[in-house]
């Protein structure tokens, strides 16, 4: 039996149709995958909101303090400075016993990568066992202090830099308190430290850095201070009810990278923005306009 052949003209039409379908469908499928990844990350951040709320219930409405390098046990070399992550023993294992929570579901790394030899980033260098004091900002940035915009976040970073460069031996205790600008040398000194660090960064960020001022949620109207993250904010300088204010305060958000200094991972942090957990517990996708300077300030904090 003679097989029927397809004329080359018809074959060409089929190829053209297939090519058009590929051009149309590939962006749609990619968008669908990105949406799924973003949804998974948002669900993870919402769970973090539950963890923080439970912690605050038993700790005078305060959220966990941020971790410090001084307490880490994954190296024999003394370290000094803050870590943009909640202090591990505050939440693990009492409030969170799942190590997967520390990584965005679409991250290129998992908790298992942080427990592998050599290195074992989360292990005690002496025992080789997991030590929650080594938990860090693997997938998410956590400040520990209230900042509602770039100006206030710049204030947090400036205070952290001042203390990290000082010979202060009590950073864990400092991390429990509000930042008082006057106690740390005043706004001019903090601004100078911020500019000096920005000059060391590629692209020189100095022209973009905002002028430092006090946080809008002041514990004392006559002082310039940045408060620890806590439930039940009291608002002195701006109007509005507590619920609406809490909906404006970001608590935790996607890092630009799994490894500080790396380029953003397309699987999680896209060119369009990041997912962020807010103090009222809701999670929102924030576009790049909000995060552009935040990313630069994060690099300074690291």
Secondary structure by P-SEA (a helix, b strand, c coil): cbbbbbcaaaaaaaaaaaaaaaaacaaaaaaaaaaaaaaaaaaaaaaaaaaaaaaaaacccccccccccccccccccccccccccccccccccccccccccccccccccccccccccccccccccccccccccccccccbbbcccccccaaaaaaaaaaaaaaaacccccaaaaaaccccccccccaaaaaaaaaaaaaacccccccccccccccccccccccccccccccccccccccccaaaaaaaccccccccccccccccccccccccbbbbbccccbbbbbcccccaaaaaaaaaac
